[in-house]
Each structure stands twice: as C-alpha cells, then as structure tokens.
C-alpha cells in the first residue's frame, strides 16, 4: 500500500470514473485469461520526481493462480523520514546495502512486461514508476492499469465499508493476508481484493477488459438490467437492430463483434443521452450476422434506408441528397435537384447539403457564361425579349436576345459538361484567379467565398467522377487476405455489393470465387451513369477495393478515373487551399 494513501496531484491526471487506464472499451481480452501484475511501492513520502522508492513488491497472477512474485528493497536518494520509518518499519540502515533504483527498475519492468498492472490507488504508484523511467532513461511501456480503489468505489457501498482503504477492503472480503505497509504483503492483499471485486462485477456480465473499462455504478439500474438483451448474440461481424415492444426498429448499428458492441450500450462507455433514451425503449435486439465486415457495413446502410430508425441520424433519407444538374434543352442551365433521371441531362454529386450544391453552381458560373434564368428558352429569341443585368456585365451570353446563337452556346455547354465529368482545370483556374484578385484588394471575405465555392464543386464532382466508373462495371471480384488466414471476397456489380464470401486458410480460393459469381445478386444497371445502389454504399465498397493489399480477381469492362478530374485537381491546389480541404 502506498505510503501516501491519497495523492491529489496524481488523482487530477486520472479521472474519478476511470477504473481502467490505457484499454479500449472494445478490448476483447477475457478477464479470466488476462495476466495481472499486482504491485505496491513503499516510498519516502515525497513527490514521484524525487525518486524516493524504498521497496517494490509485486505478484503475477492469471486465472486466480499465482505465477510469480517480485520483491526488493531500494536505496533511496534521500533519508527516510522518521514518521515513514515508524509507519512501514523500513529504516535507513535496512536500505543502506540495497540496490539503487537504477539497478532495480529494469528487472521490475521485465517482470511486468506484457501484463496488466494493478495497484491500490494506482495513480500514486504508477506515477513513481513512470517518473523513474523518465529520469533514468527507460522507455515507459504505457501498460493498461487497473485501480482497485476506483473499482471499489463503484461497487462497494458505504453501508458495507466506510472507506476504500486496502486494510478495510481486505477485511471486508476476508483476505487471509493482512496489509502491513510492506510492499509485497500489501500486493498480496491487493490480489485478494482484486479477485473479490472482479467476482462481483462478473455477476453483472462484465467479463472482458473493455467491459471493465466501461463499467460504472453511475449507469442507471434500469439500463443495467437490460444487459440480458446482449445474451446469445453472435460474437462475429454483423448488424444489430434495437426494437421496441411493438417491434419497431429504433436503432441500427454495425460491429466486428455484435455481442460486445451491444453490451457497451448498457455501461458507462455510452455517454450519448440519445442512446440512453433509445436503450430505455428497447425490448430486444435482432442480429444480422455477416460473413465480412464489408457486408456488415453495406447491410447497415440498406437497413437504415429501409426502416428509417428514429435514433439513426445518417443515411435515413439517402434519396433526398442534392445533385447538380445541367439540363437538356436548347439552352441548358444549371440547377440543384433531388432526383437523378434518365432525361438526357448531365448530373454530378451527390452533395452533402443544399448549400454545398449551390456553391458548386456558383463556381461553374464563375468559369462559364451560362444563363442563370429559369424559363425554358426557344431556339430563336422572342421579338420582345430583353437582356438581364448579367448580360450587360458580360457574365452571360444572353441567348434570350440573340447575344449568342445555339451553336456557340452549345460549345459552352460542352465545356461545362466536361468540367462536371472529366476536366476540372478551367473551374479551378477561374475560381483561384478571382479569389487572388479579391485578396489583393484586401477583400478577404469575398475571396474566401470563392474558395469555398471551388471546394464545394471539387468535392461533389470528385464524388461523381469516382462513382460513375464503377457503376459502368458489370462484374468485379476483389480479394483481401484475412488476418486469420484465407481470403475474403467481394462481388461488385454496377457499384452494388452483390455478395461476399470467405475461403478457409490453405484452401484453393478460386472455387469460392466461382461460387460467389454464380450465386451473387443479379444487378440491373441504371439508365443514368450512376451506381445501382445508394452512393454511400458504393463508396464503402470503393474504400474496400482501394485499400492497399486488395487484389482484382475478375473484372469485366474498364474501371478508371479521369486523369484531369476533380480528385486530381483537389490534390494539385496551392498549399493554403489544400489545407482547408484536409481540415474538412
């Protein structure tokens, strides 16, 4: 037990609710299979930077079995105060022949290597060891640490124990080892306290290190009682759907481990009030096991679009995303629409918002003198037609009054179409030229507007130019090696995931590829050059295909991006503009 039982300066670095430091809430390590090193220090009572360690004691345990012990006195760099000697029984004469901290620390770090550290009031003890590493030139391994004081505060009530001191908890749990302010003896007592605490939370369904990190008594009992909803769920990848008493889907999510992820909704790791409200309404959880994580992510997108769960915020109305449209008429114009149709028009997008789509329109208007009026114009101007102010400013060819004939206007339309589907160069040049001239006039806000318009255009155009090529591919099979061995395969048809499969380690993968091609979904291409799936699904598939290590096994047709497209233009922008894109 630490000589100084409470250390406010260290406590400030370790939040009250944090039982476990350094572990992810998704850590799947089973507690009964974890190797713990339970340790304790005796010190001179000073600050960690003073290096006043006088004794180190540690016990290595796994599954309730003691694997080894470590104990040594340490010669501190300063005399031991009398009141400390009275408390611990360790005197200057006892440590006079003991090794220095520099001689002990490497052996202790080796004893702890690969283990989870446990200490009673861990910030104090860990603070001394970490400070010693910094001062003596040893790398601090940053292990996962469990603090039994914090854990006890969550699950031992005041009615059971007036405080969380080691002596009090050891007596409460009937430890055969009585703490006596000596490092090894106190570490042994802490082992019994740890096992008792883990036994208690085990009855609440906390079985992994990640669940322990998320554990907190502050979770409402009504929420904790619903942990049984995770019982029996598969532990592999897939989708999970929370449903209420009327079987309405409340929320849809995905995970590489369905059971572990669902359990987290009933612990302190879930901080979102919206999710707490959802859990309060939930009556059951429906799993949708998937062969691969790619399939799980795609199924999540489709199910959200199908059920529109009230607690999901994204992908609920994918059909309502805005697109930029170059109309098909005698004198085409640009407009923002919510539907892509096979009407001969040219589309780009989708954009994330109406504002972003309108900014893209403004960027194209900056580069090309397209008309901005909305009426459909005849091939020959009406006798009583009059030009707008944009024509007088030279910002429009004024086809409404014969300022430009249909052939000349068609040439402009062709350039706009190329800017939307293949060549972003002219738009970039026009926007940057205008922004630069405004900056030179110190009209910085206006210059920023032109920059934002350009970025919106490039973002939407790059997305469209990425989606269109894969939409034209009728058949593609990609493969990636699995960490556990074997391969996982994805069948993509016209931008839609038509199926996935896996082959076991050591097996010939080609029969699995052939079976996937034969049994995969038959996908009908759309009449417009865009995927036969929601763009978000196609982008998930593309992200998987474009990862390093993915191999193309089969490909029908051509899959390529335009060389001078919007994606290339984004990466070729001046550094100050490019930085803005990265921050988005």
Secondary structure, 3 states (H helix, E strand, C coil): CCCCCCCHHHHCCCCCCCCEECCCCCCCCEHHHCEEEEEEEEECCCCHHHCCEEEEEEEEEECCEEEEEEEEECECCCCCCHHHHHHHCCCHHHHCCCCEHHHHHHHHHHHHCCCEEEECCHHHHHHHHHHHHHHHCCCCCCCCEEEHHHHHHHHCCCCCCCCCCHHHHHHHCCCCCCCCCCHHHHHHHHHHHHHHHHHHHHCCCCCEHHHHHHCCCCCCHHHHHHHHHHCCCCCCCEEEEEECCCCCEEEEEEECCHHHHHHHCCCCCCCCHHHHHHHHHCCEEEEEECCCHHHHHHHHHHHHHHHCCCCCCCCCCHHHCEEEEECCCCCCCEEEECCCCCCCCEEEEEECCHHHHHHHHHHHHHHCCCCCCCCCCCCCCCCCCCCCHHHHCCCCCCHHHCCCCHHHHHHHHHHHHHHHHCCCHHHHHHHHHHHHHHHHCCCHHHHHHHHHHHHHHHHHHHHHHHHHHHHCCCEEEEEEECCCCCEEEEEEECCEEEEEEEECCCCCCHHHHHHHHHHCCCCCCCCCCCCCCCHHHHHHHHHHHCCCCCEEEEEECCCCCCCCCHHHHHHCCCHHHHHHHHHC
